[in-house]
Structure formats: C-alpha cells, structure tokens
Amino acid sequence: MCEANAYLYRNGKEDLILESVDLIEPQEAGTFLLKSIFGEQKIVHGKIKIMNLVDHKVIFEANA
C-alpha cells in the first residue's frame, strides 16, 4: 500500500486530519485537497511541513 496519513502540526503536536490519503492536490494558494482510498475528502489550509513516505506520513503546518 502506498497511502499515507495526513496530520496538521499545531501547538507542538501532530493532529490527524485524514487516514489512508492517496491523493494530495494543490488548490488555491495555500490550500490542498486530500482524498482517501475510502472516498473521503478534506481541504487543508497551510503548507507541507514534511513528507515522510517511509513512515506513511504527510505533515501540514497552518499558514501564519
């Protein structure tokens, strides 16, 4: 499996946004559309802080 879990980094911790993400699509400036293998979708406002594909994690950071 190649999907990853998406997290939002805030207040020094990682909060889970969406599990089993298989598509991250840039939208308007500072916005990403995430889609999971289960058909769930979420919009994230921020930037990608780190992508650790070995650990199947994508961490976003909220825009300041």
N, C-alpha and C positions, 0 to 999 in steps of 0.2 A: 504494500500500500504506500502511496506517495502523498497522502494528505497530511495536513498539519493542523494543530490547534492555534487559534489566534487569541492573543492577550492584549490588554491595554495596560501599559505601565503608568501608574499614578500613585502618589504618596508612598513611594518606595516599595511598592509591591505590584505583582502581575495579576490582573483580574481577567478571568476567562471571558472572552467575547463570544466565540463560536468554535465548536469542535468539528473535526474532520473537514476542514476547508480544503477544497481542491481548486479554487479559482479566486484570485485577487486581481481586481480590475480597477485601475486608476480612473477616477471620475473627474469632477471639477477640482480645482486647485485644493490640495489638502484633504481630499476625500477618496475613500476606497470602497468598492463594492466587494463584499465577501460572499461566496456561495459554498455551501457544504455539499457533500455527496448525498445528503438526505433531502436536498432541495431548499434548505433554509437559506435565507439571505439576511445580511446585516450591512449597514452603512457605518463606516468608521471615519471620524473626523480627526485627522492627525497625520503623522508621518511614520514611516517604518523605522523603528529603532534598531532592530536586529532580526535577521532571519537565520535560524539555526536548523537547517534541514536534517541534520543527523538526529537531532532530538525532536524533530517534527514540531517546531515552534516558530511562530512569527509574532514578534512583539511590536506593537504600535505605541507611540507616545503622543499624547494630546497636544494639539497646537497651543502655543502660549498666547 
